[in-house]
Amino acid sequence: MKDERLRIAGEIATALASVHEAGIAHRDLKPDNVMITRRGSKVKIIDFDNRRN
């Protein structure tokens, strides 16, 4: 369980680093805006409506 949480946190950090490098700030990151696929293999950040370029 702890390993799974660390993996998810790492994937979120990697995704945020990628969008930051593209010059985008999410500005509304919260648990509701993080989706995990049914199989748990992918983590997706959603709701970029409040983003800042």
Secondary structure as GFF3:
##gff-version 3
##sequence-region A 1 53
A	DSSP	alpha_helix	2	21	.	.	.	ID=ss1
A	DSSP	three_ten_helix	31	33	.	.	.	ID=ss2
A	DSSP	beta_strand	34	36	.	.	.	ID=ss3
A	DSSP	beta_strand	43	45	.	.	.	ID=ss4
###
